[in-house]
Amino acid sequence: MNVSEDLINFFKVLGESTRLNILNFIKDEEKSAQEIQKALDKSQSVISQRLKNLIDADIIVVRRKQNKKYYKVKYSQILEIITKTEDLISLKNKRKIDKLTGSDILDTLF
């Protein structure tokens, strides 16, 4: 696999709302699957599949403690990429809004 394919696959993994929500939820500290499931209000099977996707993509790591598994983000740079991308999207949206004229706004409203 070349670098381009790796990059495409990386963004494909990040390009799904539940996986992004998981990363956001575990960004500050490791959490158990049960905590993730409760916070995201998703079924156990959905959470398990998305966690597996993130593990397979080497984005999160899992630690076993007794009968529970705990998950955390493997590289802080992943969170930085997400934040920078959110900042870029916000900037682009602000520029779109700034370009609107008064008549554009009225056309949108009515």
N, C-alpha and C positions, 0 to 999 in steps of 0.2 A: 504494500500500500504506500502511495506517495504522500507527500505533505498535504497536497490539495485534498485528497480523499479523506485524510485524517481531519482536516479542518471542516470539511463538509459534514462528516459524521459527528464531530463534536457539536456543531451548531444544530444538527438534527436532534440530538439528544436534548439540548437546551430548548429546542423549539416546541415544547409541549407544556401546557399550563400546569399540570399536576407536578411534573418534575421541577419546574421553576418554583412552584409553591413549596415543595419539599426543601429545596435548597435555601429558600428564604427563611423557612422555619428553623432549619438547623444551622444557620449561618453563624450564630453566636456560641452555640454549645451543642454537644451531641445529644440526640434524643432517641428514645426507643420507638420501635415501629408502632406501638400502641399510642404513644403520645402524638406521633405524626398523624396516624389515622384519625384520632379524635379531633385534633386541631384542624385538619383539612376536611373532615366530615366525608370521607370516602370509604368505600368498602375495603376490607382487609386484602382482598385479591388485587384490587387496583393499586393500593399502596405497595404491596409486595412486588408486583410487576414493575412499577416505576422505580422502586429501590434497586431491583435487579438491573434495570437499564442503566441506572447511574453508577452502580458498582462495575458493571461490564465495561462502561466507558471510562473507568478509572477516575471518576469525578468525586465519588464518596468512598469512605471506608467503613467497615463494620467491625465492631468489637463485641465479643460475647462476654457477658457477666452473668454467671449462673444460668438461668433459663431465658434470659433476655438478650436481644441484640440491640446495640446502640450504634447510631449512624452519625457521621460527621463529614464535613467537606474536607476533601484531601488536600486541596491546594487553595490558599487564600486568593491567588490570582484569578481563580474562576469567579469568585464573588466580585472582584474588581472588574472583570470583563462584563459581567451582568450590569453592574452599576454604571460603567462607562457607556454601555449600550443604551440603558435607560436615559442617561443624560443626553445622549445624542438624539434620541427620539423626542425628548422634551424640547430640545433646541430646534429641531426640525418643525415640530408642531407650533412652537412659538413664532417661528419665521413665517409659517403659513398664515397664522392669525394676523401677524403684523402686516402682511401683504394685502389683506382684505380691505376693500374700500367700504364706505358707508353703504353704497348700493349693493355690494356683495352680501353684506350682513342682512340687509332688508330682504334681498332675494332668498336668502337661506331661511329667514324667519317666516316669510309669507309665500 
